[in-house]
């Protein structure tokens, strides 16, 4: 069980760091986030990358840090649950993005895969949790 949970915790940490870094770039308008696409302004309630950057940092950065904490915590009850929850939020947010914007991007596909991996790793940990209960 520990190896499974450590793997999930490391993946959660990677997602958290990625979300925090991307959020900081959005908030500070660095690199690809310097110009907000004009065609999106009519479709989303934002006019800049600032609010989406804060959401990325708080929801996906801090949320996945918490998921990693629970994954690494010893004697935690259902430590995979928060990771599965974060993966579900990530998956749903990507689906809403595609529906609202009506477009797919390379990053969208990558994020969809990351969310599915997070959910799958959580399910993998459930299997280890159940094997431990039986033993």
TORFIDO-933810 format. One record per residue (C-alpha): chain; x, y, z; residue in three letters. Coordinates in steps of 0.05 Angstrom, whole numbers. Layout:
BEGIN
PT / cadena / u / v / w / residuo
PT / A / X / Y / Z / ALA
...
! end
This chain:
BEGIN
PT / cadena / u / v / w / residuo
PT / A / 0 / 0 / 0 / UNK
PT / A / 56 / 49 / 16 / UNK
PT / A / 87 / 44 / -53 / UNK
PT / A / 19 / 58 / -85 / UNK
PT / A / 5 / 117 / -40 / UNK
PT / A / 75 / 145 / -50 / UNK
PT / A / 65 / 141 / -125 / UNK
PT / A / -1 / 178 / -119 / UNK
PT / A / 29 / 229 / -72 / UNK
PT / A / 87 / 243 / -120 / UNK
PT / A / 38 / 251 / -178 / UNK
PT / A / -5 / 298 / -135 / UNK
PT / A / 58 / 339 / -119 / UNK
PT / A / 76 / 344 / -193 / UNK
PT / A / 6 / 368 / -210 / UNK
PT / A / 8 / 418 / -152 / UNK
PT / A / 75 / 447 / -173 / UNK
PT / A / 52 / 452 / -246 / UNK
PT / A / -12 / 488 / -226 / UNK
PT / A / 24 / 536 / -180 / UNK
PT / A / 77 / 552 / -233 / UNK
PT / A / 24 / 561 / -288 / UNK
PT / A / -19 / 603 / -241 / UNK
PT / A / 40 / 648 / -224 / UNK
PT / A / 54 / 657 / -299 / UNK
PT / A / -19 / 674 / -310 / UNK
PT / A / -23 / 724 / -254 / UNK
PT / A / 42 / 758 / -274 / UNK
PT / A / 25 / 755 / -349 / UNK
PT / A / 89 / 719 / -368 / UNK
PT / A / 103 / 683 / -434 / UNK
PT / A / 42 / 653 / -467 / UNK
PT / A / -4 / 686 / -417 / UNK
PT / A / 13 / 757 / -437 / UNK
PT / A / -47 / 766 / -483 / UNK
PT / A / -117 / 741 / -466 / UNK
PT / A / -151 / 715 / -529 / UNK
PT / A / -204 / 766 / -552 / UNK
PT / A / -250 / 712 / -577 / UNK
PT / A / -255 / 683 / -506 / UNK
PT / A / -278 / 748 / -474 / UNK
PT / A / -349 / 738 / -499 / UNK
PT / A / -350 / 666 / -475 / UNK
PT / A / -318 / 670 / -405 / UNK
PT / A / -329 / 717 / -346 / UNK
PT / A / -255 / 739 / -348 / UNK
PT / A / -219 / 793 / -386 / UNK
PT / A / -149 / 774 / -366 / UNK
PT / A / -109 / 715 / -341 / UNK
PT / A / -108 / 741 / -269 / UNK
PT / A / -170 / 706 / -241 / UNK
PT / A / -157 / 640 / -277 / UNK
PT / A / -86 / 644 / -249 / UNK
PT / A / -112 / 652 / -178 / UNK
PT / A / -160 / 594 / -189 / UNK
PT / A / -102 / 551 / -215 / UNK
PT / A / -60 / 567 / -154 / UNK
PT / A / -114 / 560 / -101 / UNK
PT / A / -158 / 503 / -128 / UNK
PT / A / -109 / 460 / -166 / UNK
PT / A / -43 / 480 / -133 / UNK
PT / A / -64 / 480 / -60 / UNK
PT / A / -116 / 426 / -72 / UNK
PT / A / -65 / 378 / -100 / UNK
PT / A / -15 / 396 / -45 / UNK
PT / A / -69 / 375 / 5 / UNK
PT / A / -81 / 311 / -34 / UNK
PT / A / -6 / 296 / -32 / UNK
PT / A / -5 / 310 / 43 / UNK
PT / A / -60 / 259 / 54 / UNK
PT / A / -26 / 209 / 7 / UNK
PT / A / 39 / 213 / 47 / UNK
PT / A / 7 / 215 / 116 / UNK
PT / A / 14 / 150 / 154 / UNK
PT / A / -47 / 116 / 183 / UNK
PT / A / -94 / 160 / 144 / UNK
PT / A / -164 / 135 / 130 / UNK
PT / A / -176 / 130 / 55 / UNK
PT / A / -118 / 175 / 35 / UNK
PT / A / -133 / 166 / -39 / UNK
PT / A / -201 / 199 / -33 / UNK
PT / A / -177 / 271 / -37 / UNK
PT / A / -134 / 254 / -97 / UNK
PT / A / -194 / 223 / -132 / UNK
PT / A / -235 / 285 / -115 / UNK
PT / A / -182 / 331 / -144 / UNK
PT / A / -176 / 288 / -207 / UNK
PT / A / -252 / 292 / -215 / UNK
PT / A / -251 / 368 / -208 / UNK
PT / A / -194 / 372 / -258 / UNK
PT / A / -231 / 326 / -308 / UNK
PT / A / -297 / 364 / -302 / UNK
PT / A / -262 / 432 / -309 / UNK
PT / A / -229 / 410 / -373 / UNK
PT / A / -294 / 384 / -401 / UNK
PT / A / -328 / 451 / -384 / UNK
PT / A / -271 / 488 / -417 / UNK
PT / A / -281 / 449 / -482 / UNK
PT / A / -356 / 459 / -480 / UNK
PT / A / -352 / 534 / -464 / UNK
PT / A / -296 / 551 / -512 / UNK
PT / A / -316 / 501 / -565 / UNK
PT / A / -243 / 486 / -580 / UNK
PT / A / -191 / 434 / -564 / UNK
PT / A / -118 / 452 / -551 / UNK
PT / A / -57 / 409 / -541 / UNK
PT / A / -55 / 430 / -468 / UNK
PT / A / -128 / 411 / -461 / UNK
PT / A / -114 / 340 / -483 / UNK
PT / A / -53 / 336 / -437 / UNK
PT / A / -93 / 361 / -377 / UNK
PT / A / -149 / 312 / -393 / UNK
PT / A / -98 / 255 / -392 / UNK
PT / A / -68 / 281 / -327 / UNK
PT / A / -137 / 282 / -294 / UNK
PT / A / -151 / 211 / -318 / UNK
PT / A / -83 / 188 / -292 / UNK
PT / A / -98 / 220 / -224 / UNK
PT / A / -166 / 185 / -220 / UNK
PT / A / -135 / 119 / -244 / UNK
PT / A / -79 / 123 / -192 / UNK
PT / A / -131 / 136 / -139 / UNK
PT / A / -169 / 75 / -160 / UNK
PT / A / -104 / 35 / -161 / UNK
PT / A / -94 / 57 / -88 / UNK
PT / A / -165 / 34 / -71 / UNK
PT / A / -145 / -35 / -94 / UNK
PT / A / -84 / -33 / -49 / UNK
PT / A / -127 / -8 / 8 / UNK
PT / A / -175 / -66 / 0 / UNK
PT / A / -119 / -117 / -4 / UNK
PT / A / -91 / -89 / 61 / UNK
PT / A / -160 / -95 / 95 / UNK
PT / A / -165 / -169 / 74 / UNK
PT / A / -95 / -187 / 99 / UNK
! end
